């Protein structure tokens, strides 16, 4: 099963990721240093994240999964440092809707 998921952190920031060999305990590869900076040690002691499956396909190719993942990152603005932890594709101010 191919999936694209959204992780929501306690501060409301999100990370969009994909998994082409579905594993319930895979939470993506968000940059740990970016996340670490946003939470104090006390906040890290009791830390809950939410994982939501946004899209799934049994037969999509890896390139289709990546293309859809990039679309969702842009749509949800997960690459905007104020909103999410994705850093690819790079956020451009022109992508932001006013």
Secondary structure, DSSP 8 states (H G I E B T S, - for coil): -EEEEEEE-TTS-EEEEEESS--TT------HHHHHHTS-HHHHTS---EEEEEEEESS--HHHHHHHHHHHHHHHTTTSTTTBS--SS---GGGS--
